[in-house]
């Protein structure tokens, strides 16, 4: 990948705070790709962040301020540098 195509990290960076596995505050959010009660996938300045759990909902999303607040029963968080193809995930769920 050419240098000019790499994403530049803002001066604010990226952080998340998990409180009692029930509330997660995330900064450095660029976009939310997938949202359902079991999984939220967000593009952050440090890569894709996948949050899995149950009864998940977005309490606050402010892309101008790069903020996301998730509430629900949070079971796991994982980072990936790969982007998510929403269409392929939908098809894989249908044909399981």
Buried (B, 14 or more C-beta within 10 A) or exposed (E): EEEEEEEEEEEEEBEBEBEEEEBBBBBBBBEBBBBEEEBBBBBBBBBBBBBBBEEBEBEEBEEEEBBBBBBBEBEEBEEEEEEBEEEEBEEEEEEE
